[in-house]
Each structure stands twice: as structure tokens, then as C-alpha cells.
Amino acid sequence: MDLATLLEALRTGQDIPSTPATTGHALWLTRNASGNTALHVAARNGRLQHIPPELLTPEFFTIKNQAGYTPLHRAFEYGAAPSALPPRLLLHDLLAVTSNAGFSSYHIAAAHGHLTLLSHSILTPELLTIRTHLGNTFLHEAAETGQLEAIPPVFLNTAAFALANLTGETPLHTAALNGHLAQIPRALLTREALLTRTSAGDTVLHAAALARHLDHIPPEHLVHDTLVLASKAGFTVLHAAAETGQLRAIPRSALTSELLATRNDHGDSPLHAAAAGGHVDQIPVALLSPELLAQRNYDGLTPIDVARHAGHQSQIPEHLYPRETGILARLGAALGLRKTR
């Protein structure tokens, strides 16, 4: 049996032909073009039981492929049963070995919802000091893949979820951006935590609004002073919500004509943003007025102009058009004209 045959059998679940011990061991440790051994492939495909017992040692299970991943990394990617790995392979020093990008077995296990396979005695807060090259803790990985519900209770605290990576992104930001904020206990979604900013000035509220999951934010935190917070690019939470169609997640009591008149650094009001995204219909009609619709941004465009350019003009009730604008719009439509920037 050659290496290609062995790897194919491991990947497809075929029976593994028996080989003499000496020849077999050498074959299991032979690398392919990516630096993977048969140990890596067996671990990644849940075939640990086919590995010769004498190869289930720290020496062999910390062999790295070209990307720096070990068979132990791969075992936690698959979610191998603890019984398939002898205790000598479940030591912290081995689990903390990192890939070229800084991923430990803890990161891999968290990303795939397999941290619970480890003994609680090894799952201590000190593990949060192990960071990838981007500064991510394993909580960031679980937040990105939606595996936060598999995180042991010892890590479910405000201090752990306040740890930021190199861009200032906390696990809360990561969860919000990927639509998994609802997996985090509500007690951790405090005002202070939600208003933590990244290096770009984005709060968790910005992230949730941009990802179209503002409904995952407790409504008591969606109030005037949080909705007008601007990122470094000048975009407020309200503008992001208006453009992505998240205005219905904002309590009606928080939406006012004054709030809708807020300008960002480009002179756009939330109405401009809603018009661009086709979400003007989410704004209560009682809050719309010809005056708001006549506001011009720094490019000289009104929300009506923006809606027309984006093909959403039908969302704006005609009786709210400023009289002159309404007449000109109807005339332009009759003549087949289109206003350009």
C-alpha cells in the first residue's frame, strides 16, 4: 500500500489494509505535498481508531504541516470523542501549540463547538491569553462560527467578552457582524459592552445594524444618544440601520423627527440612507415631512433625489413631495427624463 491509497481510504471511510509494523509506521509519517501525514488526515476525518496505538504520542501528534497545523488541531476540528485520544495527548502544552497563523487546538475546538470535549480542569481563564496573529481569542472564533452556546460557563463573563483583537474588535463585535449575538447571555449585553469601539470607531450597535441583526440588541439600548453615535467614517448607528433596513428594530418611542434630521459627515440624513437602501417605508409616515424630504446633502441631493437614483421613489408618498419637486418629478417622468448626479 502506498501513501495515496492510505490517504484515500482514510478520507472515504474504506477499510485500512494491514501492513507490517515498520513499513506501516513509516507510511503513516510520510508527508504529502501540503506537509500532511496520514495522522493529519485520519484525525480530520474521524478515523483515529485506525492509527497504530504506538503513534498516538505527543511526538507524532505535534507534527506540523506546511500551515503549521498538527494532527491534534485536526482531531478537534472533527470533534473526536475524548476516548479516541489518550490522556497524554490532552495536556495543555500540546493543546496550546499554535499554527503559523496562531491558532491553537482551543481555537479550533471553539470554532467547531467542541470545547466541551475537554476536561473542565483544563478550561481556565488563562486560556484567553492565547491569541492568533490577528489577536483573536477562542471566543472570537466561536462568535464568528456561531458556536457560542457550546462555550463553558467559566468564560461567560463581561471581562472575557471585552477582550479585543488587534483591530479593537471584541467577541461581541464578531458575534454581531456574523448574526450570532443572540447566543450571548443577555446579562453580558450591557450598555458599556455594546458601546465599546473598534479602531474604526464602530460600536457593537454599528456592527449589528450593518449585519442586519439590530433586533439582537436589547431595545433599551437603542435610544437617542446611542443611535447618533458616529464611527470614524462619520456613519451613525441610525444611518446604518436606515440603509440596511433595520429601522423596525428601533423602538418607536426612540424615533423622532429631530433624530431623522441628524446629519453625518457627508451631510446625509437617515432619510437619505433609507432612500438609498429602499427602506423609507420603515419610517412612520407621521414622522415624514416635506421639510425633511427637502434636506440636501453635501452633493446637493435630497432624499427624493437619492430614492429616484436608486429606483425607490415609489416608497415616498407623492403628497409629501415639496410642491415644486413634485411637479418637476411628474414632468420629468412624462418626458422620460432622469436626473443625474
C-alpha positions, 0 to 999 in steps of 0.5 A: 500500500502506498501513501495515496491509497492510505490517504484515500481510504482514510478520507472515504471511510474504506477499510485500512489494509494491514501492513507490517509494523515498520513499513506501516509506521513509516507510511503513516509519517510520510508527508504529502505535498501540503506537509500532511501525514496520514495522522493529519488526515485520519484525525480530520476525518474521524478515523483515529481508531485506525492509527497504530496505538504506538503513534498516538504520542505527543511526538507524532501528534505535534507534527506540523504541516506546511500551515503549521497545523498538527494532527491534534488541531485536526482531531478537534476540528472533527470533534473526536470523542475524548476516548479516541485520544489518550490522556497524554495527548490532552495536556495543555502544552500540546493543546496550546501549540499554535499554527503559523497563523496562531491558532491553537487546538482551543481555537479550533475546538471553539470554532467547531463547538467542541470545547466541551470535549475537554476536561473542565480542569483544563478550561481556565481563564488563562486560556484567553491569553492565547491569541492568533496573529490577528489577536483573536481569542477562542471566543472570537472564533466561536462568535464568528462560527456561531458556536457560542452556546457550546462555550463553558460557563467559566468564560461567560463573563463581561471581562472575557467578552471585552477582550479585543483583537488587534483591530479593537474588535471584541467577541461581541463585535464578531458575534454581531457582524456574523448574526450570532449575538443572540447566543450571548447571555443577555446579562453580558449585553450591557450598555458599556459592552455594546458601546465599546469601539473598534479602531474604526470607531464602530460600536457593537450597535454599528456592527449589528445594524450593518449585519442586519441583526439590530433586533439582537440588541436589547431595545433599551439600548437603542435610544437617542444618544446611542443611535447618533453615535458616529464611527470614524467614517462619520456613519451613525448607528441610525444611518446604518440601520436606515440603509440596511433596513433595520429601522423596525428594530428601533423602538418607536418611542426612540424615533423622532423627527429631530433624530431623522434630521441628524446629519453625518459627515457627508451631510446625509440624513437617515432619510437619505440612507433609507432612500438609498437602501429602499427602506423609507417605508420603515419610517412612520409616515407621521414622522415624514415631512416635506421639510425633511424630504427637502434636506440636501446633502453635501452633493446637493441631493435630497432624499427624493433625489437619492430614492429616484437614483436608486429606483425607490421613489415609489416608497415616498408618498407623492403628497409629501413631495415639496410642491415644486419637486413634485411637479418637476418629478411628474414632468420629468417622468412624462418626458422620460427624463432622469436626473443625474448626479 
